[in-house]
């Protein structure tokens, strides 16, 4: 199985300085709705607000990871996984 352009693309929601968690292919807030500020360790400046995940969010993420591994992810060739992870890194650098 080869990765398609669709498989390798992610749409990153930019909501001011509030970030979401990517779980099961969807951008989500914490189930509790709680957030916390994340800061630049060098300056102490607030970088943004991120979800404060809880046990339910973690359970969703673990279940999604298991489904992904049992699905197409485990059939991707190593270089295809590399392409996807590099694409994610590029998106993070561009938007965070």
Secondary structure as the mmCIF struct_conf table of DSSP 4:
data_model
#
loop_
_struct_conf.conf_type_id
_struct_conf.id
_struct_conf.beg_label_comp_id
_struct_conf.beg_label_asym_id
_struct_conf.beg_label_seq_id
_struct_conf.end_label_comp_id
_struct_conf.end_label_asym_id
_struct_conf.end_label_seq_id
TURN_TY1_P TURN_TY1_P1 UNK A 5 UNK A 8
STRN STRN1 UNK A 15 UNK A 15
TURN_TY1_P TURN_TY1_P2 UNK A 16 UNK A 17
STRN STRN2 UNK A 18 UNK A 18
STRN STRN3 UNK A 21 UNK A 23
TURN_TY1_P TURN_TY1_P3 UNK A 24 UNK A 25
STRN STRN4 UNK A 26 UNK A 28
TURN_TY1_P TURN_TY1_P4 UNK A 31 UNK A 32
STRN STRN5 UNK A 35 UNK A 39
TURN_TY1_P TURN_TY1_P5 UNK A 41 UNK A 43
STRN STRN6 UNK A 46 UNK A 51
HELX_RH_AL_P HELX_RH_AL_P1 UNK A 55 UNK A 70
TURN_TY1_P TURN_TY1_P6 UNK A 71 UNK A 72
HELX_RH_3T_P HELX_RH_3T_P1 UNK A 73 UNK A 75
BEND BEND1 UNK A 76 UNK A 76
HELX_RH_AL_P HELX_RH_AL_P2 UNK A 78 UNK A 95
#
